[in-house]
Amino acid sequence: MAAWLRAYNGALAADLPDDPQWGPERLREYLTVTMPGERRLTWLAEDEAGALLGYGRLLMLDGLGVLELYVVPEARRGGVGRTLLAVIARRALSEGFTSLAVEVIGGTTAVEFYPALGFSHVYTEMRSILPLATVDWTHVQHMAEGIVSGYRIEYHAGDLPDEILTSYAEAKQVRRMDVPGDLDLRPSSYEAERLRSSLRCLRDRGLKPYIVVAVHERSGRVAGLTELVVPAQHPTRADQYDTTIVREHDGYGLARAIKARMLLELRAAETQLSEVQTWHAVEREQLQQVNKELGFRPDREWLEYEIDAGDLAERLA
Ligand SMILES: CC(C)(COP(=O)(O)OP(=O)(O)OC[C@H]1O[C@@H](n2cnc3c(N)ncnc32)[C@H](O)[C@@H]1OP(=O)(O)O)[C@@H](O)C(=O)NCCC(=O)NCCS
């Protein structure tokens, strides 16, 4: 675990020098715990003396293999990445996965590596960062209070109450239908159960969830939500990875109010926090506008690449 941490922090320092270094807290859980039904395999590449050169992981989700790969800066361009990828591709194939996906951080060597090995670019998000020291708290307070009548805002730390679980799961699911090709809808009781498991999984991995919800008062349904985690491994930077407004509730300023409320709550609950990072599809202009008003600054692109596992295994054989 210590060697992994040194290697990871070495790669971070080289590739993302402004990102916080990771600590050892809950690291084993972070690397190993998965959702029920999912599996995560890890390979380590070492030199003859046993020093860690790189690692690769394969997360086996429902129908999709997601890989992750890092090589320590001193060992790059020596074929370690290619070797790890070949092992992962063979294993993915033998486990029955036909498609592999990877998230690539813009401005790093990974942007050259994956296309060179035949991966195709499928999706781009922008990561933005908000340094809390620059926040205009009076304005944020004003934004949080600027909620139109007919809605109320709820804040939940760690978990969600039973009453809104199903409606919350549906709200998350609805926006996913906007993404072409991702129409794998299931009955909502199944989704509610998955949601409860995913929150438990986050906590087990040392990622403390915070949630702010906009509830449509007349129907009692969830109209919008924003989710964030404070990771034990880098507790000064929070990850705000999902903000969703159900389409029929678009245009009422809900995203603005819930994101502002989240910041106010975090300021009180996590006093060590110095930054929040968030990701959004480049075409979601409304969310970009809200982020800008809160003081988030675009940092770098996060790109998704995919490849057919069979083609990859053949190419690397
Ligand atoms: C991407 C990465 C895994 C590649 O590992 P690697 O061991 O250096 O890759 P390989 O030596 O196997 O390279 C395979 C091929 O990819 C391409 N490639 C890799 N790095 C490249 C670079 N910097 N520029 C251009 N092409 C590159 C080349 O075609 C190379 O083949 P060649 O050396 O015969 O020309 C490694 O650079 C890495 O870990 N990057 C970190 C990325 C990251 O996300 N960091 C942030 C989080 S810590």
The ligand as an SDF file (V2000), in Angstrom:
LIG
                    3D

 48 50  0  0  0  0  0  0  0  0999 V2000
   -0.2920    6.9350  -20.2890 C   0  0  0  0  0  0  0  0  0  0  0  0
    0.7580    6.0490  -19.6030 C   0  0  0  0  0  0  0  0  0  0  0  0
    0.0450    4.9660  -18.8260 C   0  0  0  0  0  0  0  0  0  0  0  0
    1.6320    5.4120  -20.7000 C   0  0  0  0  0  0  0  0  0  0  0  0
    2.5360    4.5060  -20.0880 O   0  0  0  0  0  0  0  0  0  0  0  0
    3.9610    4.1910  -20.7300 P   0  0  0  0  0  0  0  0  0  0  0  0
    4.5480    3.0230  -20.0550 O   0  0  0  0  0  0  0  0  0  0  0  0
    4.7650    5.4200  -20.7930 O   0  0  0  0  0  0  0  0  0  0  0  0
    3.5390    3.8210  -22.2430 O   0  0  0  0  0  0  0  0  0  0  0  0
    4.3150    2.9000  -23.2840 P   0  0  0  0  0  0  0  0  0  0  0  0
    5.7910    3.1010  -23.1300 O   0  0  0  0  0  0  0  0  0  0  0  0
    3.8240    1.5090  -23.1950 O   0  0  0  0  0  0  0  0  0  0  0  0
    3.8430    3.5810  -24.6610 O   0  0  0  0  0  0  0  0  0  0  0  0
    3.0810    2.9030  -25.6350 C   0  0  0  0  0  0  0  0  0  0  0  0
    2.8450    3.8480  -26.8150 C   0  0  0  0  0  0  0  0  0  0  0  0
    1.9730    4.9140  -26.4340 O   0  0  0  0  0  0  0  0  0  0  0  0
    2.3860    6.1250  -27.0970 C   0  0  0  0  0  0  0  0  0  0  0  0
    2.8290    7.0920  -26.0740 N   0  0  0  0  0  0  0  0  0  0  0  0
    2.9770    6.8810  -24.7520 C   0  0  0  0  0  0  0  0  0  0  0  0
    3.3720    8.0190  -24.1240 N   0  0  0  0  0  0  0  0  0  0  0  0
    3.4690    8.9670  -25.0810 C   0  0  0  0  0  0  0  0  0  0  0  0
    3.8490   10.3300  -25.0710 C   0  0  0  0  0  0  0  0  0  0  0  0
    4.2270   10.9510  -23.9410 N   0  0  0  0  0  0  0  0  0  0  0  0
    3.8550   11.0080  -26.2470 N   0  0  0  0  0  0  0  0  0  0  0  0
    3.5240   10.3980  -27.4210 C   0  0  0  0  0  0  0  0  0  0  0  0
    3.1640    9.0760  -27.4790 N   0  0  0  0  0  0  0  0  0  0  0  0
    3.1350    8.3800  -26.3400 C   0  0  0  0  0  0  0  0  0  0  0  0
    3.5210    5.7350  -28.0210 C   0  0  0  0  0  0  0  0  0  0  0  0
    2.9550    5.3720  -29.2550 O   0  0  0  0  0  0  0  0  0  0  0  0
    4.0840    4.5280  -27.3110 C   0  0  0  0  0  0  0  0  0  0  0  0
    4.7910    3.6590  -28.1670 O   0  0  0  0  0  0  0  0  0  0  0  0
    6.3550    3.9660  -28.5290 P   0  0  0  0  0  0  0  0  0  0  0  0
    7.0450    4.3080  -27.2520 O   0  0  0  0  0  0  0  0  0  0  0  0
    6.8090    2.6740  -29.1230 O   0  0  0  0  0  0  0  0  0  0  0  0
    6.3170    5.1180  -29.4630 O   0  0  0  0  0  0  0  0  0  0  0  0
    1.6760    6.8980  -18.6820 C   0  0  0  0  0  0  0  0  0  0  0  0
    2.2760    7.9340  -19.4310 O   0  0  0  0  0  0  0  0  0  0  0  0
    0.9470    7.4720  -17.5060 C   0  0  0  0  0  0  0  0  0  0  0  0
    0.8210    6.8280  -16.4890 O   0  0  0  0  0  0  0  0  0  0  0  0
    0.4340    8.6900  -17.5820 N   0  0  0  0  0  0  0  0  0  0  0  0
   -0.2670    9.2740  -16.4640 C   0  0  0  0  0  0  0  0  0  0  0  0
   -1.5650    9.6860  -16.9100 C   0  0  0  0  0  0  0  0  0  0  0  0
   -2.4440   10.2550  -15.8020 C   0  0  0  0  0  0  0  0  0  0  0  0
   -3.6100   10.1100  -15.9420 O   0  0  0  0  0  0  0  0  0  0  0  0
   -1.9540   10.9330  -14.7590 N   0  0  0  0  0  0  0  0  0  0  0  0
   -2.7790   11.5960  -13.7750 C   0  0  0  0  0  0  0  0  0  0  0  0
   -3.2530   10.7900  -12.6350 C   0  0  0  0  0  0  0  0  0  0  0  0
   -1.9610   10.2390  -11.5620 S   0  0  0  0  0  0  0  0  0  0  0  0
  1  2  1  0
  2  3  1  0
  2  4  1  0
  2 36  1  0
  4  5  1  0
  5  6  1  0
  6  7  2  0
  6  8  1  0
  6  9  1  0
  9 10  1  0
 10 11  2  0
 10 12  1  0
 10 13  1  0
 13 14  1  0
 14 15  1  0
 15 16  1  0
 15 30  1  0
 16 17  1  0
 17 18  1  0
 17 28  1  0
 18 19  1  0
 18 27  1  0
 19 20  2  0
 20 21  1  0
 21 22  1  0
 21 27  2  0
 22 23  1  0
 22 24  2  0
 24 25  1  0
 25 26  2  0
 26 27  1  0
 28 29  1  0
 28 30  1  0
 30 31  1  0
 31 32  1  0
 32 33  2  0
 32 34  1  0
 32 35  1  0
 36 37  1  0
 36 38  1  0
 38 39  2  0
 38 40  1  0
 40 41  1  0
 41 42  1  0
 42 43  1  0
 43 44  2  0
 43 45  1  0
 45 46  1  0
 46 47  1  0
 47 48  1  0
M  END
$$$$
